[in-house]
Amino acid sequence: MEPENLTRVSEFVLLGLSEEPDLQPLLFGLFLSMYLITVLGNLLIVLAVSSDSHLHTPMYFFLSNLSFVDICFTSTTVPKMLVNIQTQSKVITYGGCITQMYFFTLFAGLDNFLLTVMAYDRFVAICHPLHYTVIMHPRLCGLLVLVSWIMSVLISLLYSLMVLRLSFCADLQIPHFFCELNQMIQLACSDTFVNTLVMYLVAVLVGGGSLTGILYSYYRIVSCIRAMSLAQGKYKAFSTCASHLSVVSLFYLTGLGVYLSSAVTHHAHSSATASVLYTVVTPMLNPFIYSLRNNNIKGALKRSFGVAEQKVQSS
């Protein structure tokens, strides 16, 4: 079959998680609920950090950035899926597909970099507490976030430009609920060796490098905690890392599980179902993980809503 040039491709078909008509209302309700919880939960984190001066510290600055990115990350995939279910249309335009893929890889990369930066922040706070404010000054914090954005933008741009050079045949069905990079490459009729090589090389360098940085930070943190003499100090030091460690484990283990399962089973729908874990479930759980055991966040939210309630009563 003669490949169809990419410039003549006008749309793709997103097959979604299931083609069963009876399951569509259930999927719509489930994903709408998870999306609203994700947006509301992460917005509350951003609100708490921005409105309370006690939380204007590097740790909460990075946390608010992570919450903002999680909102954007989920918003690149779930709203389009909900619209497709509601309108009973699985079509996405070629431009829309490339745009969705670009922003998905952008915010996934930002999640990855921000988790690494947060691990470094915890390392400095626990192992160098006396120099923490000197090392993690506002300019460095802003620079770390800026570099994370620049790196993510460049990586996403690289992926998108490499997909733009591909040609596609008549089969334009994507067995996923969003335009996932790997699925796009598998649909191509033209040679995809360079795309596959770059995709995995960047994933190993960026993902592996970030994970190595996180593991090294926690290795140093454990060493510092073990050197502490007071049990109360050890518990306090570990408790400041527990939430971040939970989020890191959830993010990397679910992401790794998805790609390992797709490599073993070679079943696209199984991979799409598994990818819900890190594309939807992980951003939804992050606010709960960071707020349930964090008295500072809960206190800031209570103060914010208390002030708002007083203003309503006074008016």
LUMRO-21645 format. One record per residue (C-alpha): residue number from 1; residue in one letter; x, y, z. Coordinates in nm, 2 decimals. Last residue first. Example, Ala and Ser with C-alpha at 12.3 -4.5 7.8 and 13.67 -1.06 7.14 Angstrom:
REM LUMRO-21645
[2, 's', [1.37, -0.11, 0.71]]
[1, 'a', [1.23, -0.45, 0.78]]
REM end
This chain:
REM LUMRO-21645
[315, 's', [-2.15, 4.18, 5.36]]
[314, 's', [-2.00, 4.09, 5.70]]
[313, 'q', [-2.12, 3.72, 5.67]]
[312, 'v', [-1.96, 3.68, 5.32]]
[311, 'k', [-1.63, 3.84, 5.43]]
[310, 'q', [-1.63, 3.62, 5.74]]
[309, 'e', [-1.68, 3.31, 5.52]]
[308, 'a', [-1.39, 3.40, 5.29]]
[307, 'v', [-1.16, 3.46, 5.59]]
[306, 'g', [-1.25, 3.12, 5.73]]
[305, 'f', [-1.22, 2.95, 5.39]]
[304, 's', [-0.86, 3.08, 5.36]]
[303, 'r', [-0.78, 3.01, 5.73]]
[302, 'k', [-0.91, 2.65, 5.70]]
[301, 'l', [-0.71, 2.60, 5.37]]
[300, 'a', [-0.39, 2.73, 5.54]]
[299, 'g', [-0.44, 2.51, 5.84]]
[298, 'k', [-0.49, 2.20, 5.62]]
[297, 'i', [-0.18, 2.28, 5.42]]
[296, 'n', [0.03, 2.34, 5.73]]
[295, 'n', [-0.11, 2.03, 5.90]]
[294, 'n', [0.02, 1.80, 5.63]]
[293, 'r', [-0.09, 1.45, 5.68]]
[292, 'l', [-0.40, 1.46, 5.46]]
[291, 's', [-0.27, 1.74, 5.24]]
[290, 'y', [0.02, 1.61, 5.03]]
[289, 'i', [-0.12, 1.26, 4.97]]
[288, 'f', [-0.47, 1.40, 4.91]]
[287, 'p', [-0.35, 1.66, 4.66]]
[286, 'n', [-0.14, 1.39, 4.47]]
[285, 'l', [-0.43, 1.14, 4.44]]
[284, 'm', [-0.60, 1.30, 4.14]]
[283, 'p', [-0.27, 1.36, 3.95]]
[282, 't', [-0.19, 0.99, 4.00]]
[281, 'v', [-0.53, 0.86, 3.90]]
[280, 'v', [-0.56, 1.04, 3.57]]
[279, 't', [-0.25, 1.01, 3.34]]
[278, 'y', [-0.05, 0.77, 3.57]]
[277, 'l', [-0.32, 0.51, 3.64]]
[276, 'v', [-0.52, 0.57, 3.33]]
[275, 's', [-0.22, 0.43, 3.14]]
[274, 'a', [-0.32, 0.08, 3.24]]
[273, 't', [-0.64, 0.10, 3.04]]
[272, 'a', [-0.46, 0.23, 2.73]]
[271, 's', [-0.20, -0.05, 2.77]]
[270, 's', [-0.46, -0.32, 2.79]]
[269, 'h', [-0.63, -0.17, 2.49]]
[268, 'a', [-0.30, -0.18, 2.29]]
[267, 'h', [-0.23, -0.55, 2.36]]
[266, 'h', [0.14, -0.62, 2.30]]
[265, 't', [0.13, -0.82, 2.63]]
[264, 'v', [0.49, -0.79, 2.74]]
[263, 'a', [0.59, -0.45, 2.60]]
[262, 's', [0.25, -0.30, 2.69]]
[261, 's', [0.28, -0.43, 3.04]]
[260, 'l', [0.63, -0.29, 3.08]]
[259, 'y', [0.52, 0.04, 2.95]]
[258, 'v', [0.23, 0.07, 3.19]]
[257, 'g', [0.42, -0.06, 3.49]]
[256, 'l', [0.69, 0.19, 3.44]]
[255, 'g', [0.44, 0.48, 3.44]]
[254, 't', [0.26, 0.33, 3.74]]
[253, 'l', [0.59, 0.27, 3.93]]
[252, 'y', [0.73, 0.62, 3.84]]
[251, 'f', [0.43, 0.83, 3.94]]
[250, 'l', [0.31, 0.63, 4.24]]
[249, 's', [0.66, 0.60, 4.39]]
[248, 'v', [0.74, 0.96, 4.34]]
[247, 'v', [0.41, 1.06, 4.49]]
[246, 's', [0.47, 0.84, 4.80]]
[245, 'l', [0.83, 0.97, 4.84]]
[244, 'h', [0.70, 1.33, 4.82]]
[243, 's', [0.44, 1.26, 5.10]]
[242, 'a', [0.69, 1.08, 5.32]]
[241, 'c', [0.98, 1.33, 5.29]]
[240, 't', [0.87, 1.57, 5.57]]
[239, 's', [0.78, 1.28, 5.78]]
[238, 'f', [1.13, 1.14, 5.76]]
[237, 'a', [1.29, 1.45, 5.91]]
[236, 'k', [1.03, 1.47, 6.19]]
[235, 'y', [1.07, 1.10, 6.27]]
[234, 'k', [1.45, 1.13, 6.28]]
[233, 'g', [1.44, 1.44, 6.50]]
[232, 'q', [1.21, 1.26, 6.74]]
[231, 'a', [1.44, 0.97, 6.76]]
[230, 'l', [1.73, 1.20, 6.86]]
[229, 's', [2.09, 1.11, 6.76]]
[228, 'm', [2.08, 1.19, 6.39]]
[227, 'a', [2.33, 0.99, 6.17]]
[226, 'r', [2.06, 0.76, 6.04]]
[225, 'i', [1.86, 1.06, 5.92]]
[224, 'c', [2.17, 1.19, 5.73]]
[223, 's', [2.23, 0.86, 5.56]]
[222, 'v', [1.86, 0.83, 5.47]]
[221, 'i', [1.87, 1.17, 5.31]]
[220, 'r', [2.19, 1.09, 5.12]]
[219, 'y', [2.02, 0.78, 4.97]]
[218, 'y', [1.71, 0.99, 4.92]]
[217, 's', [1.89, 1.24, 4.70]]
[216, 'y', [2.07, 0.96, 4.51]]
[215, 'l', [1.73, 0.79, 4.44]]
[214, 'i', [1.59, 1.12, 4.32]]
[213, 'g', [1.89, 1.20, 4.10]]
[212, 't', [1.88, 0.85, 3.95]]
[211, 'l', [1.51, 0.89, 3.88]]
[210, 's', [1.58, 1.21, 3.70]]
[209, 'g', [1.86, 1.07, 3.49]]
[208, 'g', [1.66, 0.76, 3.41]]
[207, 'g', [1.36, 0.96, 3.30]]
[206, 'v', [1.56, 1.21, 3.10]]
[205, 'l', [1.83, 0.99, 2.96]]
[204, 'v', [1.61, 0.67, 2.93]]
[203, 'a', [1.31, 0.86, 2.78]]
[202, 'v', [1.53, 1.06, 2.55]]
[201, 'l', [1.69, 0.74, 2.41]]
[200, 'y', [1.36, 0.56, 2.39]]
[199, 'm', [1.19, 0.84, 2.19]]
[198, 'v', [1.50, 0.91, 1.98]]
[197, 'l', [1.55, 0.54, 1.88]]
[196, 't', [1.17, 0.50, 1.80]]
[195, 'n', [1.17, 0.82, 1.59]]
[194, 'v', [1.49, 0.72, 1.41]]
[193, 'f', [1.36, 0.37, 1.33]]
[192, 't', [1.01, 0.49, 1.22]]
[191, 'd', [1.05, 0.43, 0.85]]
[190, 's', [0.72, 0.54, 0.68]]
[189, 'c', [0.39, 0.37, 0.72]]
[188, 'a', [0.31, 0.53, 1.06]]
[187, 'l', [0.06, 0.39, 1.30]]
[186, 'q', [0.32, 0.25, 1.54]]
[185, 'i', [0.47, 0.60, 1.57]]
[184, 'm', [0.14, 0.75, 1.67]]
[183, 'q', [0.08, 0.48, 1.93]]
[182, 'n', [0.42, 0.55, 2.09]]
[181, 'l', [0.34, 0.92, 2.11]]
[180, 'e', [0.00, 0.89, 2.27]]
[179, 'c', [-0.28, 1.07, 2.10]]
[178, 'f', [-0.56, 1.02, 2.36]]
[177, 'f', [-0.81, 0.76, 2.46]]
[176, 'h', [-0.61, 0.48, 2.30]]
[175, 'p', [-0.62, 0.23, 2.01]]
[174, 'i', [-0.54, 0.50, 1.76]]
[173, 'q', [-0.73, 0.44, 1.43]]
[172, 'l', [-0.57, 0.60, 1.12]]
[171, 'd', [-0.55, 0.30, 0.90]]
[170, 'a', [-0.53, 0.44, 0.54]]
[169, 'c', [-0.15, 0.48, 0.55]]
[168, 'f', [0.05, 0.74, 0.74]]
[167, 's', [0.37, 0.94, 0.67]]
[166, 'l', [0.61, 1.06, 0.94]]
[165, 'r', [0.80, 1.39, 0.93]]
[164, 'l', [0.55, 1.56, 1.17]]
[163, 'v', [0.62, 1.29, 1.43]]
[162, 'm', [0.98, 1.40, 1.45]]
[161, 'l', [0.88, 1.76, 1.49]]
[160, 's', [0.64, 1.67, 1.77]]
[159, 'y', [0.90, 1.47, 1.97]]
[158, 'l', [1.16, 1.74, 1.94]]
[157, 'l', [0.91, 2.01, 2.04]]
[156, 's', [0.81, 1.80, 2.35]]
[155, 'i', [1.18, 1.77, 2.44]]
[154, 'l', [1.24, 2.14, 2.40]]
[153, 'v', [0.93, 2.24, 2.60]]
[152, 's', [1.02, 2.00, 2.88]]
[151, 'm', [1.38, 2.13, 2.90]]
[150, 'i', [1.26, 2.49, 2.90]]
[149, 'w', [1.00, 2.43, 3.17]]
[148, 's', [1.23, 2.25, 3.40]]
[147, 'v', [1.49, 2.52, 3.35]]
[146, 'l', [1.23, 2.78, 3.46]]
[145, 'v', [1.14, 2.57, 3.77]]
[144, 'l', [1.50, 2.55, 3.87]]
[143, 'l', [1.56, 2.92, 3.80]]
[142, 'g', [1.27, 3.02, 4.02]]
[141, 'c', [1.40, 2.81, 4.31]]
[140, 'l', [1.75, 2.95, 4.26]]
[139, 'r', [1.62, 3.31, 4.27]]
[138, 'p', [1.41, 3.24, 4.57]]
[137, 'h', [1.70, 3.11, 4.78]]
[136, 'm', [1.74, 2.74, 4.83]]
[135, 'i', [2.11, 2.75, 4.92]]
[134, 'v', [2.10, 3.03, 5.18]]
[133, 't', [1.76, 2.93, 5.32]]
[132, 'y', [1.89, 2.58, 5.37]]
[131, 'h', [2.23, 2.66, 5.51]]
[130, 'l', [2.15, 2.56, 5.87]]
[129, 'p', [1.93, 2.27, 5.76]]
[128, 'h', [2.20, 2.10, 5.54]]
[127, 'c', [2.12, 1.73, 5.53]]
[126, 'i', [1.74, 1.76, 5.60]]
[125, 'a', [1.65, 2.08, 5.41]]
[124, 'v', [1.91, 2.02, 5.13]]
[123, 'f', [1.79, 1.67, 5.06]]
[122, 'r', [1.43, 1.78, 5.07]]
[121, 'd', [1.49, 2.04, 4.81]]
[120, 'y', [1.68, 1.79, 4.59]]
[119, 'a', [1.38, 1.56, 4.60]]
[118, 'm', [1.16, 1.85, 4.51]]
[117, 'v', [1.38, 1.93, 4.21]]
[116, 't', [1.35, 1.56, 4.09]]
[115, 'l', [0.97, 1.57, 4.14]]
[114, 'l', [0.96, 1.89, 3.94]]
[113, 'f', [1.16, 1.74, 3.65]]
[112, 'n', [0.93, 1.44, 3.61]]
[111, 'd', [0.61, 1.64, 3.64]]
[110, 'l', [0.75, 1.88, 3.39]]
[109, 'g', [0.82, 1.59, 3.15]]
[108, 'a', [0.46, 1.47, 3.18]]
[107, 'f', [0.35, 1.83, 3.12]]
[106, 'l', [0.53, 1.87, 2.79]]
[105, 't', [0.47, 1.51, 2.68]]
[104, 'f', [0.09, 1.57, 2.71]]
[103, 'f', [0.12, 1.92, 2.56]]
[102, 'y', [0.28, 1.80, 2.24]]
[101, 'm', [0.06, 1.49, 2.21]]
[100, 'q', [-0.25, 1.70, 2.24]]
[99, 't', [-0.12, 1.95, 1.98]]
[98, 'i', [-0.03, 1.67, 1.74]]
[97, 'c', [-0.38, 1.52, 1.78]]
[96, 'g', [-0.55, 1.85, 1.75]]
[95, 'g', [-0.36, 1.93, 1.43]]
[94, 'y', [-0.46, 1.59, 1.28]]
[93, 't', [-0.82, 1.64, 1.39]]
[92, 'i', [-0.97, 1.41, 1.65]]
[91, 'v', [-1.26, 1.18, 1.57]]
[90, 'k', [-1.42, 0.94, 1.82]]
[89, 's', [-1.77, 1.09, 1.80]]
[88, 'q', [-2.05, 0.98, 2.03]]
[87, 't', [-2.10, 1.35, 2.12]]
[86, 'q', [-2.08, 1.28, 2.50]]
[85, 'i', [-1.81, 1.01, 2.47]]
[84, 'n', [-1.60, 1.22, 2.24]]
[83, 'v', [-1.64, 1.53, 2.47]]
[82, 'l', [-1.54, 1.33, 2.77]]
[81, 'm', [-1.23, 1.20, 2.60]]
[80, 'k', [-1.14, 1.55, 2.49]]
[79, 'p', [-1.18, 1.68, 2.85]]
[78, 'v', [-0.97, 1.39, 2.98]]
[77, 't', [-0.65, 1.42, 2.77]]
[76, 't', [-0.48, 1.76, 2.79]]
[75, 's', [-0.67, 1.86, 3.11]]
[74, 't', [-0.50, 1.59, 3.31]]
[73, 'f', [-0.15, 1.73, 3.25]]
[72, 'c', [-0.27, 2.09, 3.29]]
[71, 'i', [-0.42, 2.02, 3.64]]
[70, 'd', [-0.11, 1.82, 3.72]]
[69, 'v', [0.12, 2.11, 3.62]]
[68, 'f', [-0.07, 2.35, 3.85]]
[67, 's', [-0.03, 2.10, 4.14]]
[66, 'l', [0.34, 2.05, 4.07]]
[65, 'n', [0.39, 2.43, 4.06]]
[64, 's', [0.21, 2.46, 4.40]]
[63, 'l', [0.44, 2.18, 4.54]]
[62, 'f', [0.75, 2.36, 4.41]]
[61, 'f', [0.66, 2.67, 4.60]]
[60, 'y', [0.55, 2.46, 4.89]]
[59, 'm', [0.90, 2.32, 4.94]]
[58, 'p', [1.07, 2.65, 4.85]]
[57, 't', [0.89, 2.84, 5.12]]
[56, 'h', [0.59, 3.09, 5.10]]
[55, 'l', [0.37, 2.85, 5.30]]
[54, 'h', [0.36, 3.08, 5.61]]
[53, 's', [0.25, 3.36, 5.38]]
[52, 'd', [-0.08, 3.19, 5.32]]
[51, 's', [-0.28, 3.29, 5.00]]
[50, 's', [-0.05, 3.14, 4.73]]
[49, 'v', [0.02, 2.81, 4.91]]
[48, 'a', [-0.35, 2.74, 5.00]]
[47, 'l', [-0.48, 2.85, 4.66]]
[46, 'v', [-0.24, 2.63, 4.47]]
[45, 'i', [-0.32, 2.33, 4.70]]
[44, 'l', [-0.70, 2.41, 4.66]]
[43, 'l', [-0.65, 2.42, 4.28]]
[42, 'n', [-0.49, 2.07, 4.30]]
[41, 'g', [-0.79, 1.92, 4.48]]
[40, 'l', [-1.05, 2.10, 4.26]]
[39, 'v', [-0.89, 2.00, 3.93]]
[38, 't', [-0.82, 1.64, 4.03]]
[37, 'i', [-1.17, 1.60, 4.19]]
[36, 'l', [-1.33, 1.74, 3.88]]
[35, 'y', [-1.13, 1.51, 3.65]]
[34, 'm', [-1.20, 1.20, 3.86]]
[33, 's', [-1.57, 1.27, 3.86]]
[32, 'l', [-1.58, 1.33, 3.48]]
[31, 'f', [-1.38, 1.02, 3.43]]
[30, 'l', [-1.62, 0.80, 3.62]]
[29, 'g', [-1.94, 0.96, 3.49]]
[28, 'f', [-1.82, 0.94, 3.13]]
[27, 'l', [-1.69, 0.58, 3.17]]
[26, 'l', [-2.02, 0.47, 3.32]]
[25, 'p', [-2.22, 0.64, 3.04]]
[24, 'q', [-1.99, 0.48, 2.78]]
[23, 'l', [-2.01, 0.12, 2.92]]
[22, 'd', [-2.34, 0.02, 2.75]]
[21, 'p', [-2.20, 0.13, 2.41]]
[20, 'e', [-1.91, -0.12, 2.42]]
[19, 'e', [-1.61, 0.03, 2.23]]
[18, 's', [-1.39, 0.05, 2.53]]
[17, 'l', [-1.09, 0.25, 2.65]]
[16, 'g', [-1.09, 0.50, 2.36]]
[15, 'l', [-1.09, 0.42, 1.99]]
[14, 'l', [-0.94, 0.76, 1.90]]
[13, 'v', [-0.99, 0.81, 1.53]]
[12, 'f', [-0.74, 1.03, 1.34]]
[11, 'e', [-0.80, 1.34, 1.12]]
[10, 's', [-0.70, 1.54, 0.82]]
[9, 'v', [-0.41, 1.34, 0.68]]
[8, 'r', [-0.31, 1.51, 0.35]]
[7, 't', [0.00, 1.67, 0.50]]
[6, 'l', [0.11, 1.34, 0.63]]
[5, 'n', [0.15, 1.18, 0.29]]
[4, 'e', [-0.05, 0.87, 0.24]]
[3, 'p', [0.17, 0.56, 0.21]]
[2, 'e', [0.13, 0.34, -0.09]]
[1, 'm', [0.00, 0.00, 0.00]]
REM end
